[in-house]
Amino acid sequence: MKPWIKELLDAGLVPYVATSEKYLKHFDFSLFGGHEVVKIMERAEDRNFHEAYLVSNSFAFGNPDLKMQNWLYIDCVLMQTAVVGFAIPVDKAPPAMLDFYEKDPWVDVRKLDYIPVSGQIAGLGADGKRLVGFSLFSLRKQIGEMNVHKLANKTKYAALCVLKADRAESFVGISQYNNKALLTHTLFGKKMYIEQTTVPLHPLHEMSFIYNVKVEFDESRIFGTMLEEQVSYDFLLNSQDTPKKLQMQERIRAGEKFYIVDPVHIKKDDGLYLPIKIEKE
């Protein structure tokens, strides 16, 4: 068992996989050494856990109005793929945190065994070649006394292992140029390509982009034990510079490739910048 998994177990967290029973044979649980908790869509007794996941997810994003609808969770997650993350026993939840679940009309805390405190979803795209990830979250700050570090990184690592993401052609997702989560997403491959510079249908359409990365499980990079390297870049992109983003999109259509390099975010007096490298032929 990897040391960081043992550290999470020793701290009181347990790995979980929420999915349909039809997909269990397709996942790789070896990372967890048999300590995983499996919650099945088809089992009525697991409903409380699934409802708690929906609460946790909205809790992490800071807005109850963003709570994922049950039909979406069923149709687009459990019936197609899985949520993988870490949970804590209900009796280890801080009172202030537990109150959030007690107020939800769909969660019966008295019958709840575990509360999900992190999660990552990813499903296979229609081309059968790449995984599409979404809704990575972590409640590390809410369980701060448990002394858990880099929970988001560990959650994404675990999920991508279970889903065998390194065998896929690539991993794609949507993020925002100014989102701190981008610092996590960029750790799972050598190059994070910008595939679409804006996402017109997204509520944050000018700040959102679609990324594409070939997954690699480099623990020294993912968990920050390697020395930071100075990486050169070709230009800096202001996170608010929509005209520049649209120019980049035209160049992408013409065949150019752009990727984000470390340190991902550079703060200046006039805004937040991302260092961009142009891939040479």
N, C-alpha and C positions, 0 to 999 in steps of 0.2 A: 504494500500500500504506500502511496506517495505521502511524504511527510506532511504536506499541507492538508491533505484529506484527514489524516490522523489528528492534526491540530484542531480542525473544525469539529471532529467527533469529540475530542477531549473537552472542547469548549461548550459542548452541549447541543451542537447543531447536527442535523442528520440530512443526508441527500434525499431528494424525492424526485419521482418521475410521475407526472400526471398525463394519462393518455387513454387510448382505447385498448382493450385486451387483445384486439386483433393485431396490434403492432408490436407487442412485447418481444416477439422472437426476432424482430428486425433491429433492435437496439443493442448497443454494447455497454453492459453494466459493469464490466470488469474493473473499472477505475474505483468503484465503491467497495469492493471486497465483500459484497453481500450485505452491506449495512444500509442499502437504499430502502426507502419507503415507497411503495408503488400504489398510486391512487387511480382507480379505474373508473372511466365514465359510466360503464354499465352497472356498477355496484351502487345501490341506493345508499348503503351505509357510508359511502365516500363523498356523498353530496356536500356535507358540511365543510370538508377540506376544500373542495372546488370553490364553494362560495367564499371561503376565507381567502383563497388565492385571489379572487376578483377584488376583494376588499384590500388586500395587501398591495396589489398592483396599482389601484387608484390612490392608496395612501402614499405610495412612493412618488407618484407624480404630483402629489400635493393638491389634488382637486377631486372631490367625490363625484363631480359631474363628468369626469373622464373615466368613470368605471366602465369596464368592458361589459357589453351586453351578454347575457347568458347564451343567446342564440349564436352570437359571433364566436364565443369561447367554444361552444359545442361544434358548430359547423366547420369553422376555419382552423381550430386548434386540435381539440381532442379527436375529431373524426378524421384528421389528416396527418397529425404529427404529435408533438408532445411539448409539455412544459417541463423543464429540468431546472432544479435549483436546490436551495437548502431551507430547512424549516427548524423551528424550535418547539419543544413540548409546551403546551399551553401553560403549565405551571411555572415555566421559566420566563414567561412574557412579563415585561414591566407593566404595572397597573395602568399607566397612562396609555400605553400601547394597546393593552387588552380592552380598554374602554372603547376604542375605535371599532372593535369587532362586536362588542356587546350592543352597540347602538345600531348595528346593521340588522334590518328585519329578517334577513335571509340566513343569518348565521346563528346557530344554537351553540353558544360557547360551552354549555354544559355537556354537550356530546362531541365536542371537538377535541382531537388528540394533539394535532400539530398545527402550527401557524406558519405558513410560508413566509420567509423573510428575504427571499431573492428568487429570481426566475429568469429564464431565457427561452424564447420560442423560436423555432426555425423549421421551415418546411421545404420540401423539394419543389422546385419550380416546374412549370409545365414542360420545359425542355428536357427534364430528367437529368440535367447536368449540374445544376447549381442549387445551393440552399438559399432560401430567403429568410433572413432573421428579423425579428421585431420584438419589442417590448421587454428589453433587458431592464431589470430593476433590482435595487438593493435597499434594504432597510437597516443597513449597518449602523447608522447614527441612532436609530431607535433602540438598538440592542447594544449600545456602546459599552455597557458594563461587562459584556461577555468578551471584550477585548479581541474582536475579530477584525483582521486587516485585509484590505483588497478583496472584499467579498464579491464585488461586481466582476472582477477579473477571474476569480475562482469559479464563479457561477457560469460565466461564459465558457471558460475552459471545460468545465464538467459537461455542460450541455453539448458543446461541439464534439466532445469525445463520445458521448452517448449516441449522438446522431452521425458519427463517423464522418464529420465534415471535411477532414483532411483528404478524404477519398473523392470529394466532389470537385468539379472543375473550378468552382469559385464559390464564395460566400458574398451575398449582396444584401444591402439594407439601406434604410433611410436614416440620416442623422441631420443635425443642424451644424452649420459652420461654427457657431458660438456655443455649442453644447459640450459641457465637460465630459459627457459620456464618450465623446469622440476620442479622448485620451485612452480609453479602454479599447475601443474598437480597433484602433490602429495597431495595437500590440499583437494581433493575431495573424500577421503576415508581413512580408518584407516591404510590400508596396500596397498602399491603399489608393486605388485608382478612383478618380471622379468620373463616374459614368454618365451622370446627368446633373448639370450644374444648378438647376432649379427644378422644383416639382410643382407645376401649376395647380394640381388638384389638392395639394396639402394646405392646411390653414396657414402654415408658415412657409408659403411657397417660395419666396425669394431667399429665405434663410436655409431652406432644406435642400439636400442633394442626395443622390443615390451613389453609394460607394460599392466597389467591387474589390475583393481581396482573395488571394489564394491562401487558404488556412494552413498555418504551420504552428505546431505546439512547441515553441521555443520558450521554455520556462524561465530562462535567464532574462529574457525580454519581458515576458508577460508578468512576472512577479518582481521585476525591477532589481534583480541582483547583479546585473551587468553594469559596467561603467558606461555613462552616457557618452556617445560619440558625437562629434561635431559633424553634421551633415550639411553639405552645400545645397543651395536651392537656386532655381533660375529666376524666380520672382516671388514677391509677397502679395497675397490676395487679401484685401480688406474684406472682412466678413460682411460688410454692408454694401459692397460695391457690386450692385446688380448689373450695370452695363458691362463690367469686366467679366462677370459670370456668363453673360449672354455671348460675349465675344469668344470666351473659352468653349462654349457649346458649339458654336459654328466651327471652330477649329477641331473639336472632337469629331464632328460629322465629317470633316475633311480627312480624318485618319490620325490626327495627333492624339497622344495619350499624356495625361497629367496625373501625377500622384502626390499625395501629401507626405512630407517628411518630418522627422523630429525637429523641434520639440512640439509640433502640431499647432500650438498656440503661442503667438508672440504679442504681448501687450505693448502698445505704444500710446502716446498722449492722444492721438487722433483715432484710436480704435483698436480692435483686435484683428490680428493678421494671421494667415496660415502660410507657411513656407511651401511652395509648390515647385516640383521638379518636372521637367519635360523629358519624356522617355526618348532616348535617341535610338535610331534604327541600328 
